Amino acid sequence: MPILDSVLQGYNGTIFAYGQTGTGKTFTMEGVDQPPELRGIIPRAFNQIFEQIALHSGQSTEFLVRASYLEIYNEEIRDLLSKSSSNKLELKEDPNSGVYVKDLTSYVVKSTRECDKLRDFGAKNRHVGATAMNQDSSRSHSIYTITVESCEVRDDGTSSIRMGKLNLVDLAGSERQSKTQASGDRLKEATKINMSLSALGNCISALVDGRSTHIPYRDSKLTRLLQDSLGGNTKTVMVANMGPADWNYDESISTLRYANRAKNIKNKPKVNEDPKDAMLREFQEEIARLRQQLADAGEDGDGDGEGEEGEIEIGEDGVARRNGEVVEVVKEVEVPREIIVEKRVEVVKEIQVVKEVEVVVEKDVEVERIVEVEREVEVERIVEVEKEVGIKEEDVQRMQREWVTDAEKEKQR
């Protein structure tokens, strides 16, 4: 496949299968191990990549191949190569590398056999369920990513680093509940699948339309991951799967229209290389341009008849000479100014805010202490009154009764 050769040259590539449920997308991408002619796109890609590496690798070129495997299940990203079955990963974006999955497991592979082992391990962790249309229906979108890095040593001792990434995508099929008879968890899964495929279709339509100023990549995690594959820095191949049954006529027409829109997308692939190599290429072009200007200036001097000093010639060793003598060429370089910004004012503001919060807390504590003191004073007053009187109410009543008795005795006397 030409797209695989491009990946080895430093381009990004994507191959994905789209179609109705039960039309053989997973079989197209993975196939079966035996017989060899029934192997799918993914294992064939492994073979071609390592065959090309064996041909091009040598003393001056080295390759590094890494592999990762993930699925998007109910709009949640899961690492299929992780031992934890309940892992949920997050999407992040970097200004230089673009959209990536945080903490995604990546393995260094050295042969086709190792790639197959990772694929088999991930396939066991993928969500699969039975419906009325497919006994082993994929309930998630899967993306197997192969990253190929190459380092080539030039004759002058410098090195050139390039990196190509290949996304092998097996999309879950679009479903109609009336045909699949899905219910419960299967119906929930089908709803999420159709929503993500619809978001993918909206992105394709917006890219082809030409009038849309906004591409809704953020509507789904699938479109976010495939953002570069749709109108970005990637060479993309779409496989449209259709069923032969006449009762799937409407779905087959819809798949063809979907593929026709995707075919009209214009990507802008470029080689992913080290920025230093890109600058080196610019310098080499600048040197060639200056040499041409010097050559043109020398020819003009000869035409005037004043050739006493002779013309400046640049030899193969890159040294400038006039009449056989070395001439020093001075090139002015503009040094960019560095601007230093002090942030002392911001730090002072932060400290003032903290002090104000502490003052408020201290006031609250003072109010609480005042309430507690008032309660203690009331208790102490009650105790003091009891000490000053010294007679309980029972004793007072007993004394009154004694006074009455003594008064009656005096009367009787």
Salt bridges, closest charged atoms under 4 A:
ASP33 OD1 - ARG119 NH2 3.59
GLU71 OE2 - HIS127 ND1 2.74
GLU76 OE1 - ARG78 NH2 3.08
GLU76 OE2 - LYS88 NZ 3.49
GLU90 OE1 - LYS92 NZ 3.46
GLU93 OE1 - ARG218 NH2 3.48
GLU93 OE1 - ARG224 NH2 3.16
ASP116 OD2 - ARG39 NH2 3.36
ASP116 OD1 - ARG119 NH2 3.59
ASP120 OD1 - ARG119 NH2 3.93
GLU149 OE2 - ARG66 NH2 2.72
ASP170 OD2 - ARG126 NH1 2.80
GLU175 OE2 - ARG139 NH1 2.49
GLU189 OE1 - ARG139 NE 2.80
GLU189 OE1 - ARG186 NH1 3.22
ASP209 OD1 - ARG211 NE 3.12
GLU251 OE2 - ARG176 NE 3.29
GLU251 OE2 - LYS179 NZ 3.15
GLU273 OE2 - ARG281 NH1 2.93
ASP277 OD1 - ARG154 NH2 3.65
GLU286 OE2 - ARG289 NH2 2.40
ASP317 OD2 - ARG321 NH2 3.33
GLU342 OE1 - ARG344 NE 3.66
GLU402 OE2 - ARG398 NH1 3.08
